[in-house]
């Protein structure tokens, strides 16, 4: 087993990845809480596994609780203080869902109600683009109507909630 390199541990934690025998959550928590390479033996002590598991449950609850309101979910996945192992996969899923919604693939009422009144600014933020680029793309691809329907009457740049 290779010795744990603290720089490699930090890099993996910031990418939301596993490192050596550590899961992505364990990697993040080991890095953030300053565990030394000696403390991160393979296998991990059962008490440390429990501590990491409890921390992960608490960290996942932030995004888990936000999933019922689009604005809160957008805010959570864009919040860089969230652990990358949670935030980055959730952000990617939100981006795919938003794109599917904007091009009309999510036609059921649930999706329409979920994204209703999410501001154009928030759609642009989650898609990592500008409002103007998003509007131009929607015009070019013929999805401007879906975008107008999605944003409804809301044009605020603030996140709800």
N, CA, C and O of each residue as an XYZ file, in Angstrom:
644
protein
N       0.837     -1.190      0.000
C       0.000      0.000      0.000
C       0.880      1.251      0.000
O       1.825      1.359      0.781
N       0.564      2.165     -0.862
C       1.308      3.416     -0.932
C       0.955      4.305      0.245
O      -0.173      4.283      0.738
N       1.905      5.071      0.681
C       1.651      6.037      1.744
C       0.738      7.128      1.214
O       0.793      7.489      0.038
N      -0.085      7.635      2.080
C      -1.007      8.701      1.679
C      -0.229      9.999      1.537
O       0.500     10.410      2.440
N      -0.398     10.623      0.402
C       0.219     11.906      0.106
C      -0.840     12.977      0.352
O      -1.903     12.946     -0.267
N      -0.565     13.909      1.234
C      -1.581     14.905      1.597
C      -1.981     15.805      0.423
O      -3.133     16.230      0.342
N      -1.049     16.099     -0.482
C      -1.396     16.903     -1.655
C      -2.331     16.140     -2.583
O      -3.286     16.711     -3.110
N      -2.060     14.855     -2.786
C      -2.934     14.026     -3.623
C      -4.300     13.839     -2.963
O      -5.328     13.833     -3.640
N      -4.304     13.689     -1.645
C      -5.565     13.576     -0.901
C      -6.398     14.841     -1.103
O      -7.597     14.759     -1.371
N      -5.767     16.012     -0.974
C      -6.463     17.292     -1.150
C      -7.018     17.421     -2.561
O      -8.159     17.842     -2.750
N      -6.211     17.059     -3.544
C      -6.658     17.168     -4.939
C      -7.851     16.249     -5.197
O      -8.821     16.661     -5.833
N      -7.789     15.025     -4.718
C      -8.903     14.082     -4.902
C     -10.149     14.589     -4.180
O     -11.253     14.499     -4.717
N      -9.983     15.115     -2.979
C     -11.122     15.644     -2.219
C     -11.798     16.775     -2.977
O     -13.026     16.835     -3.038
N     -11.009     17.670     -3.553
C     -11.573     18.814     -4.278
C     -12.197     18.436     -5.617
O     -12.985     19.201     -6.174
N     -11.849     17.266     -6.131
C     -12.481     16.766     -7.361
C     -13.678     15.869     -7.048
O     -14.392     15.446     -7.957
N     -13.897     15.580     -5.767
C     -15.001     14.718     -5.372
C     -14.733     13.255     -5.653
O     -15.664     12.489     -5.901
N     -13.464     12.855     -5.620
C     -13.080     11.489     -5.991
C     -12.592     10.700     -4.785
O     -12.287     11.260     -3.732
N     -12.525      9.391     -4.966
C     -11.926      8.538     -3.949
C     -10.407      8.663     -4.046
O      -9.866      9.150     -5.039
N      -9.739      8.213     -2.993
C      -8.286      8.231     -2.979
C      -7.805      6.988     -2.250
O      -8.150      6.756     -1.091
N      -7.020      6.208     -2.934
C      -6.522      4.940     -2.425
C      -7.684      4.119     -1.868
O      -8.596      3.783     -2.624
N      -7.688      3.786     -0.595
C      -8.731      2.944     -0.005
C      -9.897      3.757      0.545
O     -10.821      3.186      1.125
N      -9.875      5.066      0.376
C     -10.912      5.943      0.912
C     -11.986      6.232     -0.135
O     -11.677      6.464     -1.303
N     -13.234      6.216      0.288
C     -14.345      6.591     -0.593
C     -14.283      8.104     -0.828
O     -13.543      8.795     -0.128
N     -15.036      8.631     -1.788
C     -15.053     10.084     -1.973
C     -15.441     10.841     -0.694
O     -14.855     11.879     -0.386
N     -16.417     10.327      0.041
C     -16.830     10.992      1.287
C     -15.723     10.931      2.332
O     -15.455     11.921      3.014
N     -15.085      9.782      2.459
C     -13.987      9.650      3.420
C     -12.811     10.535      3.018
O     -12.165     11.141      3.872
N     -12.541     10.605      1.737
C     -11.457     11.460      1.236
C     -11.726     12.909      1.610
O     -10.847     13.592      2.137
N     -12.941     13.380      1.340
C     -13.312     14.764      1.646
C     -13.190     15.042      3.140
O     -12.578     16.028      3.550
N     -13.768     14.179      3.934
C     -13.771     14.413      5.377
C     -12.381     14.280      5.986
O     -12.050     15.008      6.921
N     -11.571     13.372      5.479
C     -10.193     13.243      5.962
C      -9.418     14.518      5.660
O      -8.659     15.006      6.497
N      -9.613     15.050      4.468
C      -8.932     16.276      4.054
C      -9.412     17.478      4.870
O      -8.604     18.209      5.444
N     -10.726     17.675      4.918
C     -11.295     18.852      5.575
C     -10.999     18.870      7.071
O     -10.770     19.930      7.652
N     -11.004     17.706      7.683
C     -10.804     17.646      9.130
C      -9.348     17.398      9.520
O      -9.043     17.208     10.698
N      -8.456     17.400      8.544
C      -7.033     17.369      8.813
C      -6.491     16.068      9.383
O      -5.555     16.086     10.182
N      -7.060     14.952      8.987
C      -6.518     13.671      9.449
C      -5.128     13.470      8.853
O      -4.868     13.835      7.707
N      -4.265     12.898      9.636
C      -2.904     12.638      9.174
C      -2.867     11.315      8.408
O      -3.730     10.459      8.606
N      -1.884     11.146      7.545
C      -1.766      9.871      6.829
C      -1.726      8.668      7.780
O      -2.263      7.608      7.459
N      -1.098      8.828      8.934
C      -1.014      7.730      9.903
C      -2.387      7.327     10.430
O      -2.614      6.154     10.724
N      -3.300      8.281     10.550
C      -4.643      7.997     11.059
C      -5.513      7.294     10.019
O      -6.543      6.713     10.362
N      -5.106      7.345      8.764
C      -5.923      6.818      7.665
C      -5.421      5.458      7.197
O      -5.322      5.200      5.998
N      -5.115      4.620      8.126
C      -4.564      3.295      7.808
C      -5.557      2.481      6.981
O      -6.757      2.757      6.954
N      -5.018      1.481      6.318
C      -5.847      0.558      5.533
C      -5.782     -0.804      6.206
O      -4.704     -1.395      6.253
N      -6.856     -1.316      6.714
C      -8.220     -0.761      6.710
C      -8.380      0.320      7.780
O      -7.633      0.379      8.757
N      -9.386      1.174      7.557
C      -9.682      2.212      8.538
C     -10.211      1.580      9.823
O     -10.893      0.556      9.782
N      -9.899      2.182     10.944
C     -10.470      1.693     12.200
C     -12.008      1.838     12.163
O     -12.518      2.811     11.609
N     -12.737      0.886     12.742
C     -14.213      0.950     12.727
C     -14.771      2.262     13.279
O     -15.775      2.768     12.779
N     -14.133      2.807     14.294
C     -14.628      4.069     14.853
C     -14.513      5.210     13.848
O     -15.382      6.081     13.799
N     -13.464      5.214     13.057
C     -13.281      6.257     12.047
C     -14.273      6.065     10.892
O     -14.780      7.039     10.336
N     -14.540      4.821     10.542
C     -15.554      4.543      9.515
C     -16.900      5.111      9.968
O     -17.617      5.712      9.168
N     -17.241      4.929     11.221
C     -18.500      5.435     11.756
C     -18.527      6.962     11.731
O     -19.527      7.557     11.328
N     -17.453      7.587     12.152
C     -17.376      9.054     12.144
C     -17.560      9.577     10.720
O     -18.326     10.516     10.498
N     -16.858      8.972      9.751
C     -16.989      9.401      8.359
C     -18.408      9.174      7.836
O     -18.936     10.007      7.099
N     -19.025      8.060      8.209
C     -20.390      7.756      7.752
C     -21.385      8.785      8.299
O     -22.262      9.244      7.568
N     -21.256      9.143      9.560
C     -22.146     10.147     10.156
C     -21.959     11.509      9.496
O     -22.933     12.216      9.237
N     -20.718     11.873      9.226
C     -20.445     13.152      8.554
C     -21.060     13.161      7.164
O     -21.645     14.159      6.743
N     -20.928     12.047      6.451
C     -21.496     11.965      5.105
C     -23.014     12.107      5.138
O     -23.583     12.811      4.305
N     -23.669     11.457      6.076
C     -25.128     11.566      6.171
C     -25.550     13.011      6.399
O     -26.504     13.490      5.785
N     -24.850     13.691      7.268
C     -25.164     15.094      7.541
C     -24.926     15.947      6.287
O     -25.740     16.813      5.967
N     -23.842     15.711      5.596
C     -23.520     16.495      4.406
C     -24.525     16.243      3.284
O     -24.918     17.178      2.586
N     -24.939     15.008      3.108
C     -25.895     14.693      2.047
C     -27.283     15.270      2.327
O     -28.049     15.503      1.392
N     -27.614     15.501      3.580
C     -28.945     16.001      3.906
C     -29.191     17.398      3.339
O     -30.334     17.736      3.031
N     -28.159     18.209      3.194
C     -28.334     19.567      2.678
C     -28.922     19.549      1.278
O     -29.883     20.268      1.006
N     -28.368     18.750      0.392
C     -28.896     18.671     -0.970
C     -30.156     17.821     -0.994
O     -31.087     18.109     -1.746
N     -30.190     16.788     -0.186
C     -31.377     15.939     -0.128
C     -32.613     16.711      0.278
O     -33.693     16.479     -0.267
N     -32.476     17.625      1.227
C     -33.613     18.427      1.676
C     -34.002     19.485      0.656
O     -35.148     19.934      0.646
N     -33.088     19.887     -0.190
C     -33.360     20.927     -1.187
C     -34.039     20.374     -2.437
O     -34.551     21.152     -3.242
N     -34.059     19.068     -2.621
C     -34.530     18.503     -3.889
C     -36.013     18.745     -4.163
O     -36.467     18.536     -5.288
N     -36.770     19.176     -3.167
C     -38.197     19.365     -3.365
C     -38.553     20.742     -3.907
O     -39.699     20.970     -4.294
N     -37.597     21.663     -3.945
C     -37.820     22.992     -4.500
C     -36.683     23.307     -5.458
O     -35.516     23.297     -5.067
N     -37.016     23.583     -6.693
C     -35.985     23.800     -7.714
C     -35.023     24.916     -7.327
O     -33.811     24.757     -7.467
N     -35.533     26.026     -6.849
C     -34.665     27.143     -6.487
C     -33.677     26.785     -5.396
O     -32.514     27.186     -5.444
N     -34.139     26.030     -4.412
C     -33.247     25.612     -3.329
C     -32.220     24.606     -3.824
O     -31.060     24.632     -3.413
N     -32.660     23.713     -4.716
C     -31.732     22.740     -5.273
C     -30.661     23.442     -6.102
O     -29.480     23.109     -6.004
N     -31.074     24.419     -6.923
C     -30.109     25.172     -7.721
C     -29.096     25.838     -6.799
O     -27.894     25.801     -7.060
N     -29.580     26.442     -5.728
C     -28.689     27.110     -4.783
C     -27.721     26.112     -4.153
O     -26.533     26.405     -4.018
N     -28.211     24.950     -3.771
C     -27.368     23.941     -3.123
C     -26.278     23.422     -4.055
O     -25.131     23.274     -3.634
N     -26.616     23.144     -5.316
C     -25.611     22.572     -6.222
C     -24.599     23.608     -6.691
O     -23.526     23.249     -7.177
N     -24.923     24.874     -6.551
C     -23.977     25.926     -6.918
C     -23.165     26.422     -5.725
O     -22.243     27.222     -5.885
N     -23.505     25.952     -4.542
C     -22.830     26.368     -3.315
C     -21.512     25.612     -3.176
O     -21.498     24.428     -2.840
N     -20.417     26.300     -3.434
C     -19.114     25.643     -3.424
C     -18.644     25.249     -2.033
O     -17.597     24.616     -1.895
N     -19.392     25.610     -1.007
C     -19.038     25.130      0.327
C     -19.552     23.702      0.550
O     -19.163     23.041      1.513
N     -20.433     23.229     -0.350
C     -20.892     21.842     -0.284
C     -19.742     20.928     -0.701
O     -18.956     21.290     -1.577
N     -19.632     19.752     -0.086
C     -18.554     18.838     -0.479
C     -18.656     18.466     -1.962
O     -19.736     18.112     -2.434
N     -17.548     18.542     -2.694
C     -17.569     18.229     -4.125
C     -18.085     16.824     -4.443
O     -18.696     16.629     -5.494
N     -17.860     15.850     -3.574
C     -18.334     14.500     -3.860
C     -19.859     14.430     -3.904
O     -20.419     13.494     -4.475
N     -20.526     15.403     -3.311
C     -21.990     15.480     -3.359
C     -22.422     16.477     -4.429
O     -23.269     16.181     -5.272
N     -21.824     17.658     -4.375
C     -22.260     18.769     -5.215
C     -22.039     18.515     -6.705
O     -22.935     18.780     -7.507
N     -20.877     18.013     -7.089
C     -20.568     17.878     -8.520
C     -21.473     16.867     -9.236
O     -21.983     17.185    -10.311
N     -21.694     15.664     -8.690
C     -22.639     14.755     -9.363
C     -24.075     15.304     -9.368
O     -24.809     15.133    -10.341
N     -24.461     15.964     -8.272
C     -25.813     16.542     -8.221
C     -25.947     17.671     -9.238
O     -26.983     17.794     -9.893
N     -24.916     18.492     -9.376
C     -24.937     19.574    -10.361
C     -25.050     19.016    -11.770
O     -25.807     19.542    -12.587
N     -24.311     17.964    -12.061
C     -24.379     17.355    -13.390
C     -25.784     16.815    -13.668
O     -26.302     16.974    -14.774
N     -26.397     16.183    -12.676
C     -27.751     15.658    -12.854
C     -28.755     16.784    -13.050
O     -29.650     16.677    -13.889
N     -28.616     17.863    -12.281
C     -29.510     19.016    -12.433
C     -29.349     19.613    -13.826
O     -30.338     19.967    -14.467
N     -28.111     19.726    -14.296
C     -27.885     20.265    -15.648
C     -28.574     19.404    -16.705
O     -29.215     19.928    -17.616
N     -28.443     18.093    -16.583
C     -29.092     17.204    -17.557
C     -30.609     17.340    -17.477
O     -31.279     17.386    -18.509
N     -31.156     17.405    -16.268
C     -32.605     17.544    -16.094
C     -33.111     18.868    -16.655
O     -34.150     18.913    -17.314
N     -32.374     19.944    -16.391
C     -32.774     21.267    -16.885
C     -32.745     21.289    -18.409
O     -33.678     21.781    -19.044
N     -31.682     20.760    -18.993
C     -31.611     20.735    -20.458
C     -32.756     19.911    -21.044
O     -33.374     20.320    -22.027
N     -33.040     18.763    -20.452
C     -34.151     17.939    -20.928
C     -35.459     18.705    -20.809
O     -36.309     18.634    -21.696
N     -35.620     19.433    -19.720
C     -36.842     20.214    -19.530
C     -36.940     21.343    -20.561
O     -38.001     21.572    -21.142
N     -35.835     22.039    -20.778
C     -35.863     23.193    -21.678
C     -36.084     22.793    -23.133
O     -36.642     23.571    -23.907
N     -35.661     21.603    -23.513
C     -35.899     21.187    -24.898
C     -37.174     20.369    -25.024
O     -37.457     19.802    -26.080
N     -37.938     20.312    -23.945
C     -39.259     19.704    -24.022
C     -39.299     18.214    -23.810
O     -40.319     17.594    -24.110
N     -38.234     17.598    -23.304
C     -38.253     16.158    -23.061
C     -39.023     15.807    -21.792
O     -39.548     14.700    -21.674
N     -39.095     16.742    -20.840
C     -39.859     16.525    -19.606
C     -41.215     17.198    -19.760
O     -41.406     18.321    -19.293
N     -42.139     16.535    -20.399
C     -43.418     17.160    -20.690
C     -44.482     16.928    -19.619
O     -45.563     17.512    -19.689
N     -44.187     16.082    -18.627
C     -45.225     15.815    -17.632
C     -45.385     16.998    -16.692
O     -44.448     17.770    -16.488
N     -46.576     17.136    -16.121
C     -46.903     18.271    -15.257
C     -45.954     18.434    -14.089
O     -45.650     19.559    -13.692
N     -45.478     17.327    -13.529
C     -44.581     17.412    -12.380
C     -43.345     18.221    -12.692
O     -42.962     19.093    -11.912
N     -42.713     17.947    -13.821
C     -41.502     18.690    -14.199
C     -41.848     20.143    -14.490
O     -41.122     21.048    -14.080
N     -42.958     20.373    -15.197
C     -43.342     21.745    -15.505
C     -43.590     22.544    -14.236
O     -43.169     23.697    -14.142
N     -44.265     21.954    -13.262
C     -44.520     22.654    -11.998
C     -43.231     22.840    -11.205
O     -43.041     23.869    -10.557
N     -42.351     21.852    -11.254
C     -41.103     21.921    -10.501
C     -40.235     23.079    -10.982
O     -39.670     23.811    -10.170
N     -40.129     23.246    -12.284
C     -39.262     24.290    -12.835
C     -39.984     25.606    -13.061
O     -39.349     26.605    -13.399
N     -41.295     25.626    -12.881
C     -42.062     26.851    -13.074
C     -41.533     27.933    -12.136
O     -41.311     27.688    -10.950
N     -41.341     29.096    -12.667
C     -40.915     30.269    -11.914
C     -39.462     30.226    -11.441
O     -39.074     31.022    -10.586
N     -38.652     29.311    -11.979
C     -37.212     29.411    -11.768
C     -36.745     30.508    -12.718
O     -37.077     30.487    -13.903
N     -35.998     31.442    -12.217
C     -35.634     32.592    -13.041
C     -34.662     32.205    -14.150
O     -33.940     31.211    -14.060
N     -34.669     33.014    -15.187
C     -33.733     32.842    -16.291
C     -32.298     32.908    -15.771
O     -31.433     32.161    -16.228
N     -32.054     33.789    -14.831
C     -30.711     33.916    -14.251
C     -30.288     32.612    -13.572
O     -29.135     32.197    -13.685
N     -31.209     31.978    -12.878
C     -30.866     30.729    -12.190
C     -30.642     29.587    -13.177
O     -29.751     28.762    -12.974
N     -31.450     29.529    -14.253
C     -31.196     28.531    -15.296
C     -29.804     28.760    -15.885
O     -29.052     27.807    -16.089
N     -29.463     30.014    -16.157
C     -28.154     30.323    -16.737
C     -27.029     29.939    -15.773
O     -26.012     29.393    -16.201
N     -27.197     30.216    -14.490
C     -26.173     29.859    -13.507
C     -25.924     28.358    -13.469
O     -24.776     27.913    -13.495
N     -26.993     27.584    -13.408
C     -26.828     26.136    -13.280
C     -26.260     25.534    -14.568
O     -25.602     24.494    -14.530
N     -26.508     26.173    -15.687
C     -25.976     25.692    -16.962
C     -24.621     26.313    -17.294
O     -24.053     26.047    -18.353
N     -24.107     27.141    -16.385
C     -22.794     27.762    -16.524
C     -22.698     28.573    -17.813
O     -21.764     28.424    -18.602
N     -23.690     29.429    -17.996
C     -23.723     30.298    -19.157
C     -24.325     31.627    -18.738
O     -24.641     31.819    -17.564
N     -24.487     32.543    -19.675
C     -25.127     33.819    -19.377
C     -26.581     33.768    -19.834
O     -26.965     32.909    -20.627
N     -27.374     34.688    -19.328
C     -28.770     34.763    -19.739
C     -28.865     35.017    -21.245
O     -29.679     34.403    -21.935
N     -28.027     35.926    -21.747
C     -28.060     36.243    -23.181
C     -27.707     35.022    -24.024
O     -28.355     34.758    -25.037
N     -26.676     34.272    -23.608
C     -26.304     33.069    -24.357
C     -27.421     32.028    -24.326
O     -27.683     31.363    -25.328
N     -28.070     31.892    -23.183
C     -29.166     30.941    -23.051
C     -30.339     31.347    -23.942
O     -30.936     30.498    -24.605
N     -30.667     32.624    -23.962
C     -31.743     33.111    -24.834
C     -31.387     32.912    -26.305
O     -32.225     32.475    -27.094
N     -30.151     33.229    -26.673
C     -29.716     33.069    -28.065
C     -29.762     31.602    -28.473
O     -30.214     31.274    -29.570
N     -29.299     30.729    -27.601
C     -29.332     29.298    -27.901
C     -30.765     28.802    -28.044
O     -31.061     28.000    -28.930
N     -31.644     29.268    -27.188
C     -33.035     28.813    -27.261
C     -33.697     29.287    -28.557
O     -34.502     28.563    -29.142
N     -33.364     30.485    -29.000
C     -33.896     30.966    -30.277
C     -33.342     30.129    -31.431
O     -34.081     29.737    -32.334
N     -32.041     29.859    -31.393
C     -31.371     29.113    -32.459
C     -31.889     27.681    -32.558
O     -32.042     27.146    -33.656
N     -32.158     27.066    -31.416
C     -32.589     25.665    -31.413
C     -34.099     25.495    -31.431
O     -34.600     24.371    -31.432
N     -34.820     26.596    -31.444
C     -36.275     26.504    -31.478
C     -36.904     26.119    -30.148
O     -38.021     25.603    -30.107
N     -36.186     26.373    -29.065
C     -36.713     26.018    -27.748
C     -37.085     27.251    -26.922
O     -37.270     27.157    -25.709
N     -37.193     28.389    -27.576
C     -37.497     29.624    -26.851
C     -38.840     29.534    -26.129
O     -38.984     30.063    -25.027
N     -39.811     28.877    -26.732
C     -41.128     28.750    -26.099
C     -41.030     27.935    -24.804
O     -41.634     28.297    -23.795
N     -40.263     26.828    -24.837
C     -40.090     26.020    -23.626
C     -39.391     26.838    -22.534
O     -39.736     26.736    -21.357
N     -38.416     27.642    -22.930
C     -37.710     28.465    -21.956
C     -38.659     29.496    -21.359
O     -38.661     29.707    -20.146
N     -39.467     30.141    -22.202
C     -40.435     31.109    -21.684
C     -41.427     30.429    -20.750
O     -41.766     30.974    -19.700
N     -41.895     29.240    -21.125
C     -42.818     28.495    -20.263
C     -42.158     28.123    -18.947
O     -42.787     28.191    -17.891
N     -40.899     27.732    -19.005
C     -40.199     27.290    -17.805
C     -40.021     28.424    -16.811
O     -40.205     28.234    -15.609
N     -39.661     29.613    -17.309
C     -39.400     30.695    -16.367
C     -40.679     31.377    -15.913
O     -40.670     32.107    -14.922
N     -41.776     31.151    -16.621
C     -43.037     31.747    -16.196
C     -42.898     33.247    -16.076
O     -42.331     33.908    -16.946
N     -43.419     33.769    -14.996
C     -43.417     35.216    -14.792
C     -42.225     35.680    -13.978
O     -42.068     36.882    -13.763
N     -41.389     34.780    -13.525
C     -40.283     35.149    -12.653
C     -39.061     35.529    -13.460
O     -38.640     34.795    -14.354
N     -38.505     36.659    -13.147
C     -37.275     37.090    -13.806
C     -36.265     37.582    -12.787
O     -35.324     38.296    -13.133
N     -36.457     37.207    -11.544
C     -35.567     37.620    -10.468
C     -34.228     36.911    -10.570
O     -34.153     35.769    -11.022
N     -33.189     37.581    -10.154
C     -31.877     36.935    -10.108
C     -31.623     36.310     -8.745
O     -30.564     35.724     -8.518
N     -32.568     36.427     -7.854
C     -32.417     35.854     -6.521
C     -32.962     34.447     -6.465
O     -33.917     34.119     -7.169
N     -32.370     33.619     -5.640
C     -32.880     32.278     -5.422
C     -34.050     32.355     -4.459
O     -33.980     33.089     -3.473
N     -35.127     31.618     -4.715
C     -36.222     31.594     -3.754
C     -35.803     30.836     -2.507
O     -34.907     29.992     -2.548
N     -36.457     31.145     -1.403
C     -36.230     30.390     -0.159
C     -35.060     30.912      0.566
O     -34.717     30.403      1.633
